[in-house]
Amino acid sequence: MPPTATGGGAPVGRIVAIGGLVLALLAAGFVAWHFFWPRGGADSPEEAAETLLTSAAAQDPVGVIDMLSPAEVEGLDDVYDAAFERAEDEGLVEGDALTDALEIELTDLEFDVDELGDDLARVTLEGGRYEVSWDPDKLPERLDFLAEASEDESESGDLEDLYADELGGVEPYVMTVQVDGRWYVTLLGTYVDVIYTEADKEIGEDFELADPDYDLASEDVDPITGEDPEEVIENLVDAVNSGEAEELLANLPEDLVKPLRPYLPVVEDLQEEGDWGVENGLSVSADDLDLATEELDDSRLKVVIEHGVFGATTIDGGDVDMATAEVEGDCLTGDDGGGPGTGCLSDSDVAADLGLDEIFFVVSEVDGGYQFDPAATWVEYAAEVVDNLTGDLFDEIIEDLEEEV
């Protein structure tokens, strides 16, 4: 049964939804990720998961980011500082917390830890209680319209009942990874493990997925690097066309893909069963590249794609589908067989407001060469967005929220 509300009588979903509106103001165009900044980790998988959960409930960004895998979030400390400072300037936050109006307390937490090899562990939340309260009078003055649309509310109950209702009875869990002797929650590893678990259930008796080999997360791997960004792209194209998942992972930062390595046997088994590369497959290309680079720090380069033609061909039995995408400055022209269509960042009011006027990616130095770094890439996009958060943009966001409330 859902927990019973007290005080205002509204369900916890409404309280959290109202609080979410306040948090959305800080996001302001993809910067909700500012929470994630790598720090010290924990002594055990259980400590990492519990600290992440309690820190999130306490609106403690530093506590949250301390527990996340550094390879997945590295470099967002400056983004977080800039985003929070801008929110303070605009009167959207006061003090250290994101909002004093929303309070969440978690108690009596219980976890089950399933150790998977030396460097991975699954941590499942098995019990605990929550108390949630909403006091709109504690909102900053600029958010008075939210206070006028709500009243004091509170609710408490068992986390088990809450998750049974929200997740259909599935117990929530996270995957944790050990890096340099410390334990962190891995968002990427959790996401992939959930996909594997759900796929294993849905396939049923028709096909049995191979078991992950969790010991692979601890193996040393020789990285595949390029001398320059163009060779980095060539290496990625070769890896995709090879059909070898292991080769593709070797082209990416090792600490980032470490939680993914256990699922290589699963992918390889599916490839063998599906005759990958024979009757079915994917091939890609990257031609006529014109790249410009900008040094971000001693180990990373921002790579702007000034021109390039990218193609993909998929084969499904006897059916062949082809698609191309050409980058020219800030414009992208795509054609999937139905005729070309072009879109430009300069034609988008949203992109202009967020200061996005280039198509780029980031490479990081590894063993004297470079690798494509997905985490550093989205961090750089987030940094550019935060740098361009103007007062006018905040005004527009708040006006839109007022219309919705």
Rosetta blueprint (number, residue, H / E / L):
1 M L
2 P L
3 P L
4 T L
5 A E
6 T E
7 G L
8 G L
9 G L
10 A L
11 P L
12 V H
13 G H
14 R H
15 I H
16 V H
17 A H
18 I H
19 G H
20 G H
21 L H
22 V H
23 L H
24 A H
25 L H
26 L H
27 A H
28 A L
29 G L
30 F L
31 V H
32 A H
33 W H
34 H H
35 F H
36 F L
37 W L
38 P L
39 R L
40 G L
41 G L
42 A E
43 D L
44 S L
45 P H
46 E H
47 E H
48 A H
49 A H
50 E H
51 T H
52 L H
53 L H
54 T H
55 S H
56 A H
57 A H
58 A L
59 Q L
60 D L
61 P H
62 V H
63 G H
64 V H
65 I H
66 D H
67 M L
68 L E
69 S L
70 P H
71 A H
72 E H
73 V H
74 E L
75 G L
76 L L
77 D H
78 D H
79 V H
80 Y H
81 D H
82 A H
83 A H
84 F H
85 E H
86 R H
87 A H
88 E H
89 D H
90 E L
91 G L
92 L L
93 V L
94 E L
95 G L
96 D L
97 A L
98 L L
99 T L
100 D L
101 A L
102 L E
103 E E
104 I E
105 E E
106 L E
107 T E
108 D E
109 L E
110 E E
111 F E
112 D E
113 V E
114 D E
115 E E
116 L E
117 G L
118 D L
119 D L
120 L E
121 A E
122 R E
123 V E
124 T E
125 L E
126 E E
127 G E
128 G E
129 R E
130 Y E
131 E E
132 V E
133 S E
134 W E
135 D L
136 P H
137 D H
138 K H
139 L L
140 P L
141 E H
142 R H
143 L H
144 D H
145 F H
146 L H
147 A H
148 E H
149 A L
150 S L
151 E L
152 D L
153 E E
154 S E
155 E E
156 S E
157 G E
158 D E
159 L H
160 E H
161 D H
162 L H
163 Y H
164 A H
165 D H
166 E H
167 L L
168 G L
169 G L
170 V L
171 E L
172 P L
173 Y E
174 V E
175 M E
176 T E
177 V E
178 Q E
179 V E
180 D L
181 G L
182 R E
183 W E
184 Y E
185 V E
186 T E
187 L H
188 L H
189 G H
190 T H
191 Y H
192 V H
193 D H
194 V H
195 I H
196 Y H
197 T H
198 E H
199 A H
200 D H
201 K H
202 E H
203 I H
204 G L
205 E L
206 D L
207 F L
208 E L
209 L L
210 A L
211 D L
212 P L
213 D L
214 Y H
215 D H
216 L H
217 A H
218 S H
219 E L
220 D L
221 V L
222 D L
223 P L
224 I L
225 T L
226 G E
227 E L
228 D L
229 P H
230 E H
231 E H
232 V H
233 I H
234 E H
235 N H
236 L H
237 V H
238 D H
239 A H
240 V H
241 N H
242 S H
243 G L
244 E L
245 A H
246 E H
247 E H
248 L H
249 L H
250 A H
251 N L
252 L L
253 P L
254 E H
255 D H
256 L H
257 V H
258 K H
259 P H
260 L H
261 R H
262 P H
263 Y H
264 L H
265 P H
266 V H
267 V H
268 E H
269 D H
270 L H
271 Q H
272 E H
273 E H
274 G L
275 D L
276 W E
277 G L
278 V L
279 E L
280 N E
281 G E
282 L E
283 S E
284 V E
285 S E
286 A E
287 D E
288 D E
289 L E
290 D E
291 L E
292 A E
293 T E
294 E E
295 E E
296 L L
297 D L
298 D L
299 S L
300 R E
301 L E
302 K E
303 V E
304 V E
305 I E
306 E E
307 H E
308 G E
309 V E
310 F E
311 G E
312 A E
313 T E
314 T E
315 I E
316 D E
317 G L
318 G L
319 D E
320 V E
321 D E
322 M E
323 A E
324 T E
325 A E
326 E E
327 V E
328 E E
329 G L
330 D L
331 C E
332 L E
333 T E
334 G E
335 D E
336 D L
337 G L
338 G L
339 G L
340 P L
341 G E
342 T E
343 G E
344 C E
345 L H
346 S H
347 D H
348 S L
349 D H
350 V H
351 A H
352 A H
353 D H
354 L L
355 G L
356 L L
357 D L
358 E L
359 I L
360 F E
361 F E
362 V E
363 V E
364 S E
365 E E
366 V E
367 D L
368 G L
369 G E
370 Y E
371 Q E
372 F E
373 D L
374 P H
375 A H
376 A H
377 T H
378 W H
379 V H
380 E H
381 Y H
382 A H
383 A H
384 E H
385 V H
386 V H
387 D H
388 N L
389 L L
390 T L
391 G H
392 D H
393 L H
394 F H
395 D H
396 E H
397 I H
398 I H
399 E H
400 D H
401 L H
402 E H
403 E H
404 E H
405 V L
